[in-house]
């Protein structure tokens, strides 16, 4: 509880600071994705929300959060210029053609959550070839290994995208699908929150990569991107403290 009270106060203070700015950049966030993005009718909180507020405030930019219907919609809205920033973004060549990428501000590990443990594997194809089924978040990036697997129609038919993380977890709990491909921290959060002790974390790491801000090319020129990158570098100790605060809570530490 103390964690979320702190978040609310932090966001409130930064919201006051944003009223001093002539230009406010729109940061798009998709569906609820604890512990990274959480919101209600009046406020936003979460690991990536706190990091976004800290970085852009340090860089001298004001931001406001805009709710999007899904994570996949964020790319479209960024291209259209309806939003200026997408946090929680993994880099790939296709995305780099439509937006600037900041320096990485944290890392993300995509893992497999399952109701049944398999023998050790050396690659993800082994599980697809064994005819297991998978669920994941639409619009998310899970690395080149999965991207290549899904170019094969037979494998792609065993992959189901579901927007709600609670629904994805429930599908695994009930045995409707064999594996959930999910961010490690988010998966552990929901496993603890929902009390799903029968869901296991598989040892295989699907993807481990840096997480960036995607920045609209019309809104951010080279100098502005540099200010954001410098802010990320200068705030690195603080960003790690924010991250540790959430991960320690998820793991049940005080």
C-alpha positions as CSV (number, residue, x, y, z in Angstrom):
1,X,0.0,0.0,0.0
2,X,2.8,2.4,0.8
3,X,4.2,1.9,-2.7
4,X,1.1,3.0,-4.4
5,X,0.5,6.0,-2.0
6,X,4.1,7.1,-2.9
7,X,3.3,6.7,-6.6
8,X,0.2,8.8,-6.4
9,X,2.0,11.6,-4.5
10,X,4.9,11.5,-7.0
11,X,2.6,11.7,-10.0
12,X,0.6,14.5,-8.4
13,X,3.7,16.6,-7.8
14,X,5.0,16.1,-11.3
15,X,1.5,16.9,-12.7
16,X,1.8,20.3,-11.0
17,X,5.2,20.8,-12.5
18,X,3.7,20.1,-16.0
19,X,1.4,23.1,-15.7
20,X,4.4,25.3,-16.0
21,X,5.1,24.2,-19.6
22,X,4.1,25.8,-22.9
23,X,4.2,22.4,-24.7
24,X,3.0,19.1,-23.3
25,X,3.9,15.9,-25.1
26,X,1.4,13.1,-25.2
27,X,2.6,9.7,-23.9
28,X,0.4,6.8,-25.1
29,X,-0.3,3.9,-22.8
30,X,-2.3,0.8,-23.7
31,X,-4.3,-1.6,-21.6
32,X,-3.5,-1.9,-17.9
33,X,-0.1,-3.7,-17.6
34,X,0.9,-3.9,-13.9
35,X,3.4,-3.2,-12.5
36,X,4.5,-1.0,-15.5
37,X,1.3,0.9,-16.2
38,X,-1.6,1.3,-13.9
39,X,-4.4,3.9,-13.9
40,X,-7.9,4.8,-12.8
41,X,-10.2,7.7,-13.8
42,X,-7.9,10.3,-12.3
43,X,-4.3,9.2,-12.1
44,X,-1.5,7.0,-13.5
45,X,1.1,5.0,-11.7
46,X,3.5,2.1,-12.3
47,X,7.2,1.5,-13.0
48,X,7.2,2.9,-16.5
49,X,5.0,5.8,-15.6
50,X,7.4,6.9,-12.8
51,X,10.4,6.4,-15.1
52,X,8.7,8.4,-17.9
53,X,7.9,11.3,-15.5
54,X,11.4,11.4,-14.1
55,X,13.2,11.3,-17.4
56,X,11.1,13.9,-19.2
57,X,11.0,16.2,-16.3
58,X,14.8,16.0,-16.0
59,X,15.1,16.7,-19.8
60,X,12.9,19.8,-19.4
61,X,9.8,18.4,-21.2
62,X,6.3,18.1,-19.9
63,X,4.1,15.1,-20.6
64,X,0.6,13.9,-20.1
65,X,-0.6,10.3,-20.4
66,X,-3.2,9.3,-23.0
67,X,-5.1,6.0,-22.8
68,X,-5.1,3.8,-25.9
69,X,-7.4,0.9,-26.6
70,X,-4.4,-1.5,-26.9
71,X,-0.6,-1.7,-27.1
72,X,-0.9,-2.5,-30.9
73,X,-2.8,0.8,-31.4
74,X,0.1,2.8,-30.0
75,X,2.3,2.3,-33.1
76,X,-0.5,3.5,-35.4
77,X,-1.3,6.6,-33.2
78,X,2.4,7.5,-33.1
79,X,2.7,7.3,-36.9
80,X,-0.4,9.5,-37.2
81,X,1.0,12.0,-34.8
82,X,-1.8,11.6,-32.4
83,X,0.7,10.8,-29.6
84,X,4.3,11.9,-29.2
85,X,5.8,9.1,-27.1
86,X,5.5,5.4,-26.5
87,X,7.2,4.0,-23.5
88,X,8.0,0.3,-22.9
89,X,9.2,-0.1,-26.5
90,X,11.5,-2.9,-27.8
91,X,13.7,-1.9,-30.7
92,X,13.4,-3.5,-34.1
93,X,14.3,-2.3,-37.6
94,X,10.7,-1.8,-38.7
95,X,9.9,0.4,-35.7
96,X,13.1,2.4,-36.2
97,X,11.9,3.4,-39.7
98,X,8.9,5.3,-38.2
99,X,10.2,6.7,-34.9
100,X,13.3,7.8,-33.0
101,X,14.4,5.4,-30.2
102,X,15.9,6.7,-27.0
103,X,18.6,5.0,-25.1
104,X,17.4,1.9,-23.2
105,X,16.1,2.9,-19.7
106,X,15.6,-0.7,-18.4
107,X,15.8,-4.3,-19.6
108,X,12.9,-6.7,-20.3
109,X,13.0,-10.5,-20.1
110,X,10.3,-12.4,-21.9
111,X,9.6,-15.7,-20.3
112,X,7.3,-18.8,-20.5
113,X,4.6,-19.3,-17.9
114,X,3.0,-22.8,-17.9
115,X,0.8,-25.2,-16.0
116,X,3.1,-28.1,-16.9
117,X,6.9,-28.2,-17.0
118,X,8.7,-29.7,-19.9
119,X,12.1,-31.2,-20.3
120,X,14.9,-28.6,-20.8
121,X,14.9,-27.1,-24.3
122,X,17.5,-25.3,-26.4
123,X,15.2,-23.3,-28.6
124,X,11.5,-22.2,-28.8
125,X,10.9,-24.1,-32.0
126,X,11.1,-27.4,-30.0
127,X,7.9,-26.5,-28.2
128,X,6.1,-25.3,-31.3
129,X,7.1,-28.5,-33.1
130,X,5.8,-30.6,-30.2
131,X,2.4,-29.0,-30.9
132,X,2.1,-27.0,-27.7
133,X,-0.1,-23.8,-27.8
134,X,0.8,-20.3,-26.8
135,X,-0.9,-17.0,-25.9
136,X,0.6,-13.5,-25.8
137,X,-0.2,-9.8,-25.9
138,X,-1.1,-8.4,-29.3
139,X,1.3,-5.7,-30.6
140,X,4.1,-6.7,-28.2
141,X,7.6,-7.7,-29.4
142,X,9.0,-11.0,-28.3
143,X,12.3,-11.1,-30.2
144,X,13.5,-12.4,-33.5
145,X,13.3,-16.1,-32.6
146,X,9.5,-16.0,-32.2
147,X,9.1,-13.6,-35.1
148,X,10.8,-16.2,-37.4
149,X,8.7,-19.1,-35.9
150,X,5.5,-17.2,-36.7
151,X,6.3,-17.0,-40.4
152,X,5.5,-20.7,-40.6
153,X,1.7,-21.0,-40.9
154,X,1.5,-24.3,-39.0
155,X,3.2,-22.7,-36.0
156,X,1.4,-19.4,-36.3
157,X,-1.9,-21.3,-35.9
158,X,-0.8,-22.4,-32.4
159,X,-0.3,-18.8,-31.3
160,X,-3.3,-16.9,-29.9
161,X,-3.2,-13.2,-29.1
162,X,-5.3,-12.0,-26.1
163,X,-5.3,-8.3,-25.0
164,X,-6.0,-8.9,-21.3
165,X,-3.1,-10.3,-19.2
166,X,-5.6,-11.7,-16.6
167,X,-7.4,-13.6,-19.4
168,X,-4.0,-14.9,-20.7
169,X,-3.1,-16.1,-17.2
170,X,-6.5,-17.7,-16.8
171,X,-6.1,-19.6,-20.1
172,X,-2.9,-21.1,-18.8
173,X,-4.4,-21.9,-15.4
174,X,-7.3,-23.7,-16.9
175,X,-5.1,-25.6,-19.4
176,X,-6.7,-24.0,-22.4
177,X,-3.3,-23.1,-23.7
178,X,0.1,-24.6,-22.7
179,X,2.3,-21.5,-22.5
180,X,1.9,-17.8,-21.8
181,X,4.8,-15.7,-23.3
182,X,5.0,-12.7,-20.9
183,X,7.3,-10.2,-19.4
184,X,8.9,-11.9,-16.4
185,X,8.0,-9.2,-13.9
186,X,4.5,-8.7,-15.1
187,X,3.9,-12.5,-15.1
188,X,5.2,-12.8,-11.6
189,X,3.1,-9.9,-10.4
190,X,-0.1,-11.5,-11.7
191,X,0.9,-15.0,-10.5
192,X,1.2,-13.6,-7.0
193,X,-1.8,-11.3,-7.2
194,X,-4.2,-14.0,-8.5
195,X,-2.7,-16.7,-6.3
196,X,-2.0,-19.0,-9.2
197,X,0.5,-21.3,-7.5
198,X,0.1,-24.0,-10.1
199,X,1.5,-21.7,-12.8
200,X,5.2,-22.3,-13.2
201,X,8.0,-20.1,-14.7
202,X,9.8,-22.1,-17.3
203,X,13.6,-21.8,-17.4
204,X,13.8,-20.8,-21.0
205,X,14.3,-17.1,-21.8
206,X,12.4,-16.2,-24.9
207,X,14.0,-12.7,-25.3
208,X,16.1,-10.4,-23.2
209,X,16.5,-6.8,-24.5
210,X,16.6,-3.2,-23.7
211,X,13.4,-1.1,-23.3
212,X,13.3,2.4,-24.9
213,X,11.0,5.4,-25.5
214,X,9.7,5.6,-29.1
215,X,9.6,9.3,-30.1
216,X,7.6,10.8,-32.9
217,X,9.9,12.2,-35.5
218,X,7.8,15.4,-36.0
219,X,7.8,16.1,-32.3
220,X,11.4,15.3,-31.4
221,X,14.5,16.5,-33.4
222,X,18.1,15.4,-32.7
223,X,18.6,17.9,-29.9
224,X,15.5,16.9,-28.0
225,X,16.4,13.2,-28.4
226,X,19.8,14.0,-27.0
227,X,18.3,15.7,-24.0
228,X,16.2,12.6,-23.3
229,X,19.2,10.3,-23.7
230,X,21.3,12.5,-21.4
231,X,18.5,12.4,-18.8
232,X,18.4,8.6,-18.9
233,X,22.1,8.5,-18.4
234,X,22.1,11.0,-15.5
235,X,19.2,9.4,-13.8
236,X,20.4,5.8,-14.1
237,X,20.9,5.3,-10.3
238,X,17.4,6.7,-9.6
239,X,15.8,4.6,-12.4
240,X,17.4,1.5,-10.9
241,X,15.9,2.4,-7.5
242,X,12.4,2.9,-9.0
243,X,12.8,-0.5,-10.7
244,X,14.0,-2.2,-7.5
245,X,11.1,-0.8,-5.5
246,X,8.6,-2.6,-7.8
247,X,10.4,-5.8,-8.2
248,X,11.1,-6.2,-4.5
249,X,7.4,-5.7,-3.8
250,X,6.5,-8.4,-6.3
251,X,8.9,-10.8,-4.7
252,X,7.3,-10.2,-1.3
253,X,10.2,-8.2,0.2
254,X,9.5,-5.2,2.5
